[in-house]
């Protein structure tokens, strides 16, 4: 995921986090809070789940955020 903030210094720094994630999904997906990179911790198995819902937030240093 990628978010942009035009502010300078601390107000422009963005931290990523999961807002909503199931326990099952948290065992499969990992989010780097500094880069927004989502990686797999294991293999995806279509028989165990054919879709995953992840809700992420990007917070800036000024206390503002957006969700996707």
N, CA and C atoms as an extended XYZ file, in Angstrom:
204
Properties=species:S:1:pos:R:3:atomname:S:1:resname:S:1:resid:I:1 pbc="F F F"
N         0.854       -1.152        0.000 N   UNK     1
C         0.000        0.000        0.000 CA  UNK     1
C         0.911        1.229        0.000 C   UNK     1
N         0.407        2.314       -0.572 N   UNK     2
C         1.226        3.530       -0.628 CA  UNK     2
C         0.329        4.733       -0.362 C   UNK     2
N         0.719        5.553        0.598 N   UNK     3
C         0.028        6.805        0.900 CA  UNK     3
C         1.037        7.939        0.778 C   UNK     3
N         0.563        9.108        0.406 N   UNK     4
C         1.415       10.284        0.273 CA  UNK     4
C         0.896       11.406        1.160 C   UNK     4
N         1.810       12.178        1.724 N   UNK     5
C         1.458       13.327        2.542 CA  UNK     5
C         2.432       14.448        2.187 C   UNK     5
N         1.905       15.586        1.797 N   UNK     6
C         2.740       16.704        1.346 CA  UNK     6
C         3.362       17.492        2.501 C   UNK     6
N         2.939       17.218        3.742 N   UNK     7
C         3.512       17.934        4.880 CA  UNK     7
C         4.995       17.608        5.030 C   UNK     7
N         5.704       18.487        5.718 N   UNK     8
C         7.121       18.283        5.964 CA  UNK     8
C         7.358       17.729        7.361 C   UNK     8
N         8.513       17.162        7.547 N   UNK     9
C         8.980       16.620        8.829 CA  UNK     9
C         8.018       15.584        9.403 C   UNK     9
N         7.780       15.640       10.719 N   UNK    10
C         6.969       14.626       11.395 CA  UNK    10
C         5.542       14.540       10.867 C   UNK    10
N         4.947       15.659       10.501 N   UNK    11
C         3.570       15.639       10.009 CA  UNK    11
C         3.449       14.897        8.679 C   UNK    11
N         4.540       14.752        7.954 N   UNK    12
C         4.522       14.059        6.677 CA  UNK    12
C         4.895       12.591        6.755 C   UNK    12
N         5.321       12.140        7.929 N   UNK    13
C         5.688       10.735        8.092 CA  UNK    13
C         4.432        9.890        8.234 C   UNK    13
N         4.405        8.762        7.547 N   UNK    14
C         3.216        7.907        7.521 CA  UNK    14
C         3.525        6.562        8.165 C   UNK    14
N         2.612        6.123        9.029 N   UNK    15
C         2.684        4.815        9.661 CA  UNK    15
C         1.453        4.023        9.220 C   UNK    15
N         1.666        2.790        8.798 N   UNK    16
C         0.594        1.918        8.319 CA  UNK    16
C         0.232        0.899        9.393 C   UNK    16
N        -1.072        0.557        9.442 N   UNK    17
C        -1.514       -0.458       10.400 CA  UNK    17
C        -2.777       -1.135        9.870 C   UNK    17
N        -3.004       -2.349       10.358 N   UNK    18
C        -4.266       -3.016       10.070 CA  UNK    18
C        -5.316       -2.415       10.982 C   UNK    18
N        -6.433       -1.998       10.414 N   UNK    19
C        -7.546       -1.526       11.231 CA  UNK    19
C        -8.448       -2.696       11.579 C   UNK    19
N        -8.681       -3.542       10.573 N   UNK    20
C        -9.534       -4.705       10.787 CA  UNK    20
C        -8.899       -5.885       10.069 C   UNK    20
N        -8.663       -6.957       10.809 N   UNK    21
C        -8.099       -8.167       10.224 CA  UNK    21
C        -8.540       -9.341       11.092 C   UNK    21
N        -8.915      -10.436       10.458 N   UNK    22
C        -9.332      -11.613       11.216 CA  UNK    22
C        -8.105      -12.309       11.791 C   UNK    22
N        -8.334      -13.137       12.777 N   UNK    23
C        -7.225      -13.879       13.377 CA  UNK    23
C        -6.560      -14.767       12.327 C   UNK    23
N        -7.377      -15.403       11.494 N   UNK    24
C        -6.850      -16.267       10.436 CA  UNK    24
C        -5.968      -15.468        9.478 C   UNK    24
N        -6.439      -14.290        9.060 N   UNK    25
C        -5.665      -13.455        8.137 CA  UNK    25
C        -4.382      -12.957        8.783 C   UNK    25
N        -4.413      -12.678       10.083 N   UNK    26
C        -3.206      -12.187       10.764 CA  UNK    26
C        -2.120      -13.250       10.832 C   UNK    26
N        -2.491      -14.522       10.647 N   UNK    27
C        -1.509      -15.599       10.609 CA  UNK    27
C        -0.911      -15.764        9.213 C   UNK    27
N        -1.532      -15.125        8.214 N   UNK    28
C        -1.103      -15.272        6.823 CA  UNK    28
C        -0.414      -14.014        6.302 C   UNK    28
N        -0.891      -12.826        6.717 N   UNK    29
C        -0.398      -11.561        6.183 CA  UNK    29
C         0.358      -10.764        7.238 C   UNK    29
N         1.426      -10.113        6.805 N   UNK    30
C         2.197       -9.239        7.681 CA  UNK    30
C         2.318       -7.885        6.996 C   UNK    30
N         2.159       -6.813        7.760 N   UNK    31
C         2.243       -5.455        7.242 CA  UNK    31
C         3.450       -4.752        7.848 C   UNK    31
N         4.304       -4.204        7.003 N   UNK    32
C         5.425       -3.392        7.477 CA  UNK    32
C         4.881       -1.998        7.767 C   UNK    32
N         4.892       -1.578        9.008 N   UNK    33
C         4.267       -0.312        9.410 CA  UNK    33
C         4.983        0.914        8.852 C   UNK    33
N         6.226        0.764        8.424 N   UNK    34
C         6.970        1.897        7.873 CA  UNK    34
C         6.830        2.038        6.359 C   UNK    34
N         6.731        0.922        5.649 N   UNK    35
C         6.701        0.971        4.187 CA  UNK    35
C         5.330        0.704        3.579 C   UNK    35
N         4.440        0.052        4.330 N   UNK    36
C         3.137       -0.324        3.799 CA  UNK    36
C         3.168       -1.622        3.013 C   UNK    36
N         4.297       -2.305        3.009 N   UNK    37
C         4.444       -3.560        2.277 CA  UNK    37
C         3.704       -4.681        3.003 C   UNK    37
N         2.864       -5.396        2.263 N   UNK    38
C         2.154       -6.550        2.807 CA  UNK    38
C         2.833       -7.800        2.264 C   UNK    38
N         3.226       -8.698        3.156 N   UNK    39
C         3.882       -9.935        2.739 CA  UNK    39
C         3.110      -11.133        3.278 C   UNK    39
N         3.306      -12.262        2.610 N   UNK    40
C         2.699      -13.519        3.047 CA  UNK    40
C         3.609      -14.205        4.050 C   UNK    40
N         3.027      -14.703        5.129 N   UNK    41
C         3.791      -15.461        6.118 CA  UNK    41
C         3.747      -16.944        5.813 C   UNK    41
N         2.827      -17.346        4.956 N   UNK    42
C         2.672      -18.748        4.582 CA  UNK    42
C         2.047      -18.831        3.217 C   UNK    42
N         1.631      -20.012        2.857 N   UNK    43
C         1.015      -20.229        1.551 CA  UNK    43
C        -0.478      -19.952        1.612 C   UNK    43
N        -1.021      -19.511        0.484 N   UNK    44
C        -2.469      -19.349        0.361 CA  UNK    44
C        -3.043      -20.664       -0.134 C   UNK    44
N        -4.101      -21.129        0.505 N   UNK    45
C        -4.748      -22.378        0.133 CA  UNK    45
C        -6.201      -22.078       -0.204 C   UNK    45
N        -6.560      -22.250       -1.467 N   UNK    46
C        -7.911      -21.949       -1.939 CA  UNK    46
C        -8.971      -22.763       -1.190 C   UNK    46
N        -8.626      -23.950       -0.740 N   UNK    47
C        -9.581      -24.780       -0.008 CA  UNK    47
C        -9.871      -24.233        1.383 C   UNK    47
N        -8.940      -23.487        1.953 N   UNK    48
C        -9.138      -22.906        3.281 CA  UNK    48
C        -9.787      -21.531        3.224 C   UNK    48
N        -9.621      -20.829        2.122 N   UNK    49
C       -10.214      -19.506        1.979 CA  UNK    49
C        -9.987      -18.994        0.569 C   UNK    49
N       -11.060      -18.525       -0.059 N   UNK    50
C       -10.912      -18.042       -1.431 CA  UNK    50
C       -10.810      -16.524       -1.502 C   UNK    50
N       -10.945      -15.846       -0.357 N   UNK    51
C       -10.754      -14.398       -0.317 CA  UNK    51
C       -10.429      -13.964        1.112 C   UNK    51
N        -9.801      -12.817        1.221 N   UNK    52
C        -9.419      -12.271        2.519 CA  UNK    52
C        -9.742      -10.787        2.519 C   UNK    52
N       -10.373      -10.309        3.574 N   UNK    53
C       -10.681       -8.892        3.714 CA  UNK    53
C        -9.705       -8.276        4.701 C   UNK    53
N        -8.989       -7.266        4.236 N   UNK    54
C        -8.038       -6.544        5.082 CA  UNK    54
C        -8.413       -5.076        5.039 C   UNK    54
N        -8.474       -4.446        6.184 N   UNK    55
C        -8.734       -3.009        6.245 CA  UNK    55
C        -7.505       -2.359        6.866 C   UNK    55
N        -6.904       -1.408        6.119 N   UNK    56
C        -5.668       -0.770        6.554 CA  UNK    56
C        -5.870        0.711        6.759 C   UNK    56
N        -5.037        1.277        7.649 N   UNK    57
C        -5.039        2.719        7.863 CA  UNK    57
C        -3.625        3.262        7.686 C   UNK    57
N        -3.575        4.480        7.154 N   UNK    58
C        -2.324        5.220        7.058 CA  UNK    58
C        -2.472        6.450        7.938 C   UNK    58
N        -1.605        6.576        8.946 N   UNK    59
C        -1.633        7.695        9.897 CA  UNK    59
C        -0.445        8.600        9.627 C   UNK    59
N        -0.674        9.908        9.621 N   UNK    60
C         0.452       10.825        9.519 CA  UNK    60
C         0.826       11.326       10.907 C   UNK    60
N         1.939       12.032       10.987 N   UNK    61
C         2.436       12.532       12.269 CA  UNK    61
C         1.567       13.606       12.891 C   UNK    61
N         0.635       14.161       12.121 N   UNK    62
C        -0.250       15.193       12.629 CA  UNK    62
C        -1.564       14.669       13.180 C   UNK    62
N        -1.722       13.342       13.227 N   UNK    63
C        -2.921       12.743       13.785 CA  UNK    63
C        -4.022       12.469       12.778 C   UNK    63
N        -3.775       12.742       11.503 N   UNK    64
C        -4.771       12.468       10.474 CA  UNK    64
C        -4.562       11.046        9.926 C   UNK    64
N        -5.629       10.454        9.372 N   UNK    65
C        -5.515        9.112        8.824 CA  UNK    65
C        -6.546        8.910        7.717 C   UNK    65
N        -6.321        7.868        6.939 N   UNK    66
C        -7.277        7.442        5.947 CA  UNK    66
C        -7.277        5.917        5.946 C   UNK    66
N        -8.378        5.349        5.488 N   UNK    67
C        -8.579        3.902        5.548 CA  UNK    67
C        -8.864        3.363        4.156 C   UNK    67
N        -8.337        2.183        3.893 N   UNK    68
C        -8.642        1.484        2.640 CA  UNK    68
C        -8.874        0.017        2.912 C   UNK    68
